[in-house]
Structure formats: structure tokens, C-alpha cells
Amino acid sequence: MACLAGLGAAHAADDPGPREVRRSDSTPIVQVTPGAATAPMPYPRSGTRLGRPGTPATAAERENTQPAGSLPSLDAVPVFRGAISQLGPGRAFAEFIAGHGAAVVLLDLLAPADGNGQAFFPGPELGGDTVPNFTLYGTCDRLPFGQTPGSDPALGCTGTTYRLAGMAGRGASFDYAQGYYRLHGYFRVHAAVAGAARPGLSVVTLQAIDPRTLPA
């Protein structure tokens, strides 16, 4: 958890060069509701949203409001940006995706390599899959203290594998640099399929969308 604390400062910087990771009091998980993506506001505390700091997002706001197959305007795309990792630090992201089935979303994510090296596969090694992917475990029934969640049945972990399809030429990226994985781009969410990967894991496909195809 200590490595997550500095992600907000590193992620907010626009300088593509080396940057200093500073400590913060909370994990900067930010959920932006439709129409608020352009608000120039700083990261609030974990679990809050831009536009109205300190107010939890309502269930209605987390629901998909886009008709199936439609393309929303750029300023109406729901956004999730911030830090994710296994168990608790990945819960808000999982809820965001679950609440936007079939919708187009903008993702801007950071995940530390520590604790995620066997679950994040930007390539060229894809962890036995055919496309880049990452897995977030939400619960583990028999995880020994200090051990990383994983696919070993003895750990009793359940979660979701997110498969990233159609990445080439659509402005999306998933890479690793300076100790962090980063995912950025517009994606259409395809609903979870239980048991499609391994027992205890659901699969969600995130289909990359070229933002130039979205109405202005």
C-alpha cells in the first residue's frame, strides 16, 4: 500500500520525463461523471468525484446512460482516472466498469508493479492470452498475510480479467515504465462473462475506441 500513496502526485504531472513520486494521504482514485471530464480540479480523496468534492457518486450516476451501440459526445464520456491495484485499491474501478456495461468510457490508470507483476500483461508476454490484459482480484478467502493475490486455487481469490482489444491505431496505450503500469484510452465496455478465463475469474473486454470517431 505504501507504493500507492505517491501515485496521485506522479499521475497529475504532465511532464513525460522522469518525475518524483511524492507521498500522499490517500490513494487518488477519481471517478468523473458524464459532462464533468473537462473540469480543471485536483484529485480529491479516494472514492469521490470531480465536480463536487467530498460527495460520493450515486448509484444512478454509476449506471450506464448510453444506449447500447451508440457513440456519446466527447464531453459526455464517463471517466475513471487514478491508481488501482489488488483487493481494496481496485474496488472502485471494478464498480465503475460494472456500472457502465456497453458504454464508452475514458480510462487513465496507474498501477504499481509491486504486487501486480503476475497480473498485468501489456506485452510482448501476454500471460497466455492473445491480447494485452490485466487481472484485479477483489477477494481472497485463504490469502496468507503478506502474500500477493493470484490464481492459485489454494488462495481462494476471485476477481476480473480485463482484456484490451483493438488497441492498435486507436490512440489507446498500455505500457510499463519506471515501476508502474499505465493504461490510457477510450474503450467500450463489454459485459463480464463468468468463468471464461479461470475458475473464480470473470472476463470483461475493453474494446478500444478511436476518440476521433466520437461526436464533438
N, C-alpha and C positions, 0 to 999 in steps of 0.2 A: 504494500500500500504506500510505502514511503516514496517509491518512484513515481506514483501517480500524482503526488502532491504538487509537483512543479510543472505539470503539463499545461496548465492554463496560461502561464506566462510565456512558455515556449510556443504554444499554438497561436497566441494572439499576435505574435510578431510577424510582419510581412517580409522581413529580410530573408531571402532564400539562403543566405550564407550561414556559417556556424553561429549558433546562438547560445546564450547562457540559460540554463534551466534554473529558475528561482523557485523557492518554496512557497506554497500557498496553504491556506487553512482548509480548503475543501477541493474535492475533485470537480473540475469545471465542466459538468455535463449540462448542456444547454439545449432546450427544446424550443423551437421557434414556430409559432402557429402561422397559418396562411396569412399573407399580407404584411407580416412583420419582418421579413427577411432583410429589408434594407435599413432597419432601424440601427443607427450607429451607437450601440450601447455596449458596455463592457460585460464580461462574463459575470452572471450572478452566481449565487451559491447553487450547489448540486440540487437538481430536481425542480428548479424554477425556470422561467422562460423569459425571453427578451420581450420588451414592450411594457410589462407590468411586473417589475422585480419583486420577489418575495411572495407572489401569488401562485399556488400550484395550478398546473394546467387541468382543466376539467375533463371529464370523460368524453363529453361531446366534442371538445376540441381535438381529442386524440383520435376520434373516429374519422374514417375516410369520407371526405365530402366530394370527391371527384367521381363522376360517372365512369363506369368500367370502360377502359379503352380510350378515354378522352385524353387530350393534352391540355393541361392547365396553362395559364399565362405564367410567365417567369415570376411575377411578383405574388403569385398565389401558391407557389410550391412550398409545402411544409419542409422545414429544415431541422436537421439534428446535427449539432457540431459540439465537439468536446472529446473528453477522454473516456475510453472504455477498457474493460479488462474482464477477467473471470469473476463469477459469482456476483456479489453486490454491485461492483462498478459497471457491470454490463446490463443491469436490470432495466434501467431507464431506456436504454437503446432498444432492448428486446420489446418493451411495452410500446415504444414509438412505432416500431416496424409492425407489430401485431395490430396496432390501431390504424394502419394505413395500407391494408391489403388492396392490391390492384392500383394503388395511387402512384404518382410520380413524386419522388422526394429528392431533396438535396442532402447529401451526406458529406461531412467533413470531420473525420475521425482520427484520433491518435490512440495508439495502444503501445505500452512499453513492451520491449522484447522479453524482459524478465517475467516469467510466468506464462508467456504466450508463444514461445518458440516452437512448441509442438502442436499449436492450434491455428497459427496464421501462416498461410502459404501464398505469398504474392507471385511466386515463380522465381527461377525456372522449375524448381521442385514443387509439386502441387499436392503432396500428401496423398497420392493415389487417385486424385481426381483428374479431370480433363480441363478444368478452368481454375483460375485463382479463387481462393476461398478462405474463410476463417470460421472458427467454431467458438461460441461462447457458452460455457456451462453455467446453468442457473442454480442448480442444487447438486449436492453430493451427499448421499446418505452415510457413507463409510469412509470419508476422507480423513486420513491421519493428520494431526496438527502439523502445519508447515509444509504439507505436500501439495503439489500443483494438481488441479483437476485434470482429468484425462479420460480416455476411452476405455481403460481397463475396467471390465465388469465388476471387479472386486471393490472398486471405489464407489459404485452406485451413483454415478454422475448422469444427469440429464441436461439437455441443452438444445441448441440450434446451430446447424451449419449454414452459413450464408455463402451461396455460390454466386460469383460475379461473372455474368455472361455478357458477351458483345462489347467488351471493353475497347477493342481496337478502333481507333479513328473517331471516337465519340466524346473525347475530352475527359474521360474518367481515368483515374490512376490509382494504383495500389502498389505501394513500394515500401522499402525498408531503408532507413538512414539514421545514423547517429543514435542507435539504440531504440528506435521507435518504428512501428509500422504506421503508415498513414494511408487512409482511403479518402478519396475526394471525387465527387461527381454526382450527376443526376441519374437516378435509377427508378425503374418501375418495379414495384414490389409484387412478387408472385407468391401466393399464399403457401403456408407451411404444409409440407407433406410428412406425416408422422412415419418414423421408421424407415425412411427412404435411404438413409446412409448407414447407420449402425443402430443397434438396439439402444433406446434411450435418447436418440437424437432425431429431431425434425430437420427438414431441409427447407430453406427459403431461397428462392432465386431472385437476385437483384439484377435486372436487365438494364444495362447502361443505355441512357437516352442522350442523344446529342442535343444540348441546350439550344442550338440554332434552329431546331425544329419546333420549339415551344413558341406560342404566340407572345408577342411583346406586350 
